[in-house]
Amino acid sequence: MPTTDIAGATRAFERWLGQQIDLVRVDLDYKHELMAVDPFVFLRGTFYRWAQVWPEIMPEDAAAPRLNAVGDLHVENFGTWRDIEGRLVWGINDFDEADLMPYTIDLVRLATSARMATAEGHLSLPGREAASAILAGYAECLDAGGLPFVLAERDRWLRRIAWNDLRDPARFWARITALPAATNVSPFAEKALKRDLPKGAGPPRFSRRRSGVGSLGRQRIVARAELHSALVAREAKSMALSAWEWARPDEAAGASLYQATLERAVRCADPFWKTEAGWILRRISPDCSRIELSELAKKRDEFRLLRAMGWETGNVHLGSHAAIAAVKRDLKGRTASWLHRAARTMSDTVRADWKDWRRANPSKALSR
């Protein structure tokens, strides 16, 4: 185990992060409060700690073949977007922590998050079945060569799960309109957001947005404007190196792999989603956003959903073509229960860190 505790690791990581980007202190303080809410939220906010402890607790898994991995993968890191043809697509929604890592990190972290989400009442699938679903989807995807989730003529079952009243346009735009005004916007972000708004849109209004858990503390600037009497929006989020670079500098890529991982995955790309000059630029709308578990339809086949998450993980990993043969060999050499056991071990580890954090940081976030 690392010599530092969770509090020391957090301070050290945030000092390192602050050397790369300007941090929003009030959002970072809010993140610290959220991390005390429950172990599942804590997991989402602490990939830096996972990067520290996972290789030491599970050295055999950490010695697996490496590729461009997501890193901060969990069951709420999925969402929808529109591809260049306007089709609704579902898949992994965040590559902030992408780096050169063992392929196993994404599978173990995804299975751990499913196990912890079940413990907190967000899912109902037992841990063993969740791990089995993820592993089945992943292996099937690698064997098939991958296939994106297009929620039209295919994968309509997933569309029914992902689309619901909480993604209603009126509610979405009410939240965006209520965002606080942004001041001292980066000149580059302002220029890029104006450029990416559609031709004919009115003058934009810039707001600051707070979203997610892991990326809290980074600047998020939203430009919204009217086009034909309806709203459109683009977002710019400041980009930093993966926490894997902080925790494992001798093993990491030494540069951001965000764009490369995004582009090489088996994917129907969002034409507005890109990185540029230290910013992540993308379109946001009711159907171009992350999906929280609370937003999913209540009637759902969770085994099928987690299998789809495992498949989509394979879609991303297939972008590292040269590593796939070694990954398949490694996967075949593992027991059927390895992922379940790994997720159980890491759930216990994360929960112990959360208890330490909660003792030192009682949460006020739920009362805000």
Stockholm file with secondary structure:
# STOCKHOLM 1.0

chainA/1-368         MPTTDIAGATRAFERWLGQQIDLVRVDLDYKHELMAVDPFVFLRGTFYRWAQVWPEIMPEDAAAPRLNAVGDLHVENFGTWRDIEGRLVWGINDFDEADLMPYTIDLVRLATSARMATAEGHLSLPGREAASAILAGYAECLDAGGLPFVLAERDRWLRRIAWNDLRDPARFWARITALPAATNVSPFAEKALKRDLPKGAGPPRFSRRRSGVGSLGRQRIVARAELHSALVAREAKSMALSAWEWARPDEAAGASLYQATLERAVRCADPFWKTEAGWILRRISPDCSRIELSELAKKRDEFRLLRAMGWETGNVHLGSHAAIAAVKRDLKGRTASWLHRAARTMSDTVRADWKDWRRANPSKALSR
#=GR chainA/1-368 SS CCSSCHHHHHHHHHHHHHTTSCCCHHHHHHHHHHTTTCHHHHHHHCHHHHHHHHHHHCHHHHTSCEEEECSSCCTTSEEEEECTTCCEEEEECCCTTCEEEETHHHHHHHHHHHHHHHHTTSCCSCHHHHHHHHHHHHHHHHHHTCCCEESSSSCHHHHHHHCCGGGCHHHHHHHHHTSCBCCSCCHHHHHHHHHHSCTTCCCCEEEECCCCSTTTTSCEEEEEEEETTEEEEEEEEECCCCHHHHHCTTTSCSSCCHHHHHHHSSCCCCTTCEEETTEEEEECBTTBEECCGGGSCSSCCHHHHHHHHHHHHHHHHTTSGGGHHHHHHHHHTSCTTHHHHHHHHHHHHHHHHHHHHHHHSCCCGGGC
#=GC SS_cons         CCSSCHHHHHHHHHHHHHTTSCCCHHHHHHHHHHTTTCHHHHHHHCHHHHHHHHHHHCHHHHTSCEEEECSSCCTTSEEEEECTTCCEEEEECCCTTCEEEETHHHHHHHHHHHHHHHHTTSCCSCHHHHHHHHHHHHHHHHHHTCCCEESSSSCHHHHHHHCCGGGCHHHHHHHHHTSCBCCSCCHHHHHHHHHHSCTTCCCCEEEECCCCSTTTTSCEEEEEEEETTEEEEEEEEECCCCHHHHHCTTTSCSSCCHHHHHHHSSCCCCTTCEEETTEEEEECBTTBEECCGGGSCSSCCHHHHHHHHHHHHHHHHTTSGGGHHHHHHHHHTSCTTHHHHHHHHHHHHHHHHHHHHHHHSCCCGGGC
//
